[in-house]
């Protein structure tokens, strides 16, 4: 799995990696995978994975980021526990 980091024009650091799902786990365009963008505050997905994204300049990565769809988190941000029942104050 290729991954890289970049900082957008607002100073937000993003970790980016390509995600390839298990065969049959998803439908439609997502079957071939997506590019995942994760910051300390949110996660986004871009379908399909752009060619040569690993070597793209940061300004190009920011364009990809803007095109990516924000998704609801199902796993915690690296090192941050998910909220427990009744504690929605930290829900992402």
C-alpha beads as a LAMMPS data file, in Angstrom:
LAMMPS data file: protein, C-alpha beads

92 atoms
91 bonds

1 atom types
1 bond types

-500.0 500.0 xlo xhi
-500.0 500.0 ylo yhi
-500.0 500.0 zlo zhi

Masses

1 110.0

Atoms # bond

1 1 1 0.000 0.000 0.000
2 1 1 1.518 3.282 -1.119
3 1 1 1.110 6.256 1.207
4 1 1 2.349 9.804 1.561
5 1 1 1.772 12.996 3.525
6 1 1 1.212 16.541 2.381
7 1 1 0.142 19.832 3.929
8 1 1 -2.669 21.767 2.263
9 1 1 -2.830 25.545 1.780
10 1 1 -4.642 25.918 5.135
11 1 1 -1.756 24.236 6.956
12 1 1 -3.630 20.970 7.563
13 1 1 -1.459 17.865 7.355
14 1 1 -3.005 14.942 5.451
15 1 1 -1.974 11.315 5.321
16 1 1 -2.977 9.804 1.967
17 1 1 -3.046 6.162 0.913
18 1 1 -4.625 3.933 -1.703
19 1 1 -7.247 1.506 -0.460
20 1 1 -7.995 -1.725 -2.307
21 1 1 -11.062 -3.543 -0.977
22 1 1 -11.444 -7.288 -0.700
23 1 1 -13.117 -8.692 -3.814
24 1 1 -16.889 -8.503 -3.432
25 1 1 -16.727 -6.203 -0.384
26 1 1 -17.990 -3.111 -2.239
27 1 1 -20.023 -2.387 -5.347
28 1 1 -19.775 -0.061 -8.303
29 1 1 -16.839 2.235 -8.945
30 1 1 -15.297 1.475 -5.561
31 1 1 -14.448 -2.100 -6.592
32 1 1 -11.159 -0.882 -8.057
33 1 1 -10.272 1.035 -4.905
34 1 1 -10.059 4.637 -3.761
35 1 1 -7.641 7.193 -2.421
36 1 1 -8.086 7.865 1.303
37 1 1 -7.239 11.280 2.776
38 1 1 -7.019 11.526 6.563
39 1 1 -6.318 14.540 8.782
40 1 1 -6.697 14.909 12.532
41 1 1 -10.242 16.132 11.886
42 1 1 -11.702 14.209 8.975
43 1 1 -11.425 11.475 6.371
44 1 1 -12.225 11.653 2.659
45 1 1 -12.289 9.273 -0.304
46 1 1 -11.550 9.870 -3.962
47 1 1 -12.789 7.413 -6.594
48 1 1 -11.104 6.394 -8.835
49 1 1 -7.472 6.493 -7.708
50 1 1 -5.630 9.046 -9.877
51 1 1 -2.639 7.786 -11.845
52 1 1 0.749 8.705 -10.384
53 1 1 -0.795 10.292 -7.256
54 1 1 2.237 9.113 -5.253
55 1 1 4.471 11.566 -7.151
56 1 1 1.968 14.415 -7.615
57 1 1 2.910 17.896 -6.398
58 1 1 1.200 19.134 -3.235
59 1 1 -0.983 21.577 -5.189
60 1 1 -2.245 18.656 -7.322
61 1 1 -2.891 16.633 -4.143
62 1 1 -4.957 19.521 -2.813
63 1 1 -7.072 19.446 -5.980
64 1 1 -7.633 15.723 -5.429
65 1 1 -8.525 16.462 -1.798
66 1 1 -11.137 19.033 -2.844
67 1 1 -12.688 16.495 -5.222
68 1 1 -12.777 13.762 -2.556
69 1 1 -15.995 13.021 -0.655
70 1 1 -16.057 13.425 3.124
71 1 1 -16.914 10.120 4.808
72 1 1 -18.155 9.147 8.247
73 1 1 -15.423 7.575 10.306
74 1 1 -15.772 3.905 11.228
75 1 1 -12.334 3.650 12.810
76 1 1 -10.571 6.069 15.144
77 1 1 -8.075 8.633 13.947
78 1 1 -4.577 7.337 14.588
79 1 1 -4.059 7.315 18.353
80 1 1 -7.515 8.713 19.208
81 1 1 -10.185 6.498 20.818
82 1 1 -13.669 6.502 19.323
83 1 1 -16.408 7.952 21.584
84 1 1 -18.290 5.507 23.787
85 1 1 -22.103 5.197 23.974
86 1 1 -23.694 8.441 25.070
87 1 1 -20.556 10.503 24.442
88 1 1 -21.131 12.156 21.088
89 1 1 -19.118 15.266 21.955
90 1 1 -16.062 13.929 20.160
91 1 1 -17.838 12.198 17.277
92 1 1 -16.113 12.695 13.952

Bonds

1 1 1 2
2 1 2 3
3 1 3 4
4 1 4 5
5 1 5 6
6 1 6 7
7 1 7 8
8 1 8 9
9 1 9 10
10 1 10 11
11 1 11 12
12 1 12 13
13 1 13 14
14 1 14 15
15 1 15 16
16 1 16 17
17 1 17 18
18 1 18 19
19 1 19 20
20 1 20 21
21 1 21 22
22 1 22 23
23 1 23 24
24 1 24 25
25 1 25 26
26 1 26 27
27 1 27 28
28 1 28 29
29 1 29 30
30 1 30 31
31 1 31 32
32 1 32 33
33 1 33 34
34 1 34 35
35 1 35 36
36 1 36 37
37 1 37 38
38 1 38 39
39 1 39 40
40 1 40 41
41 1 41 42
42 1 42 43
43 1 43 44
44 1 44 45
45 1 45 46
46 1 46 47
47 1 47 48
48 1 48 49
49 1 49 50
50 1 50 51
51 1 51 52
52 1 52 53
53 1 53 54
54 1 54 55
55 1 55 56
56 1 56 57
57 1 57 58
58 1 58 59
59 1 59 60
60 1 60 61
61 1 61 62
62 1 62 63
63 1 63 64
64 1 64 65
65 1 65 66
66 1 66 67
67 1 67 68
68 1 68 69
69 1 69 70
70 1 70 71
71 1 71 72
72 1 72 73
73 1 73 74
74 1 74 75
75 1 75 76
76 1 76 77
77 1 77 78
78 1 78 79
79 1 79 80
80 1 80 81
81 1 81 82
82 1 82 83
83 1 83 84
84 1 84 85
85 1 85 86
86 1 86 87
87 1 87 88
88 1 88 89
89 1 89 90
90 1 90 91
91 1 91 92
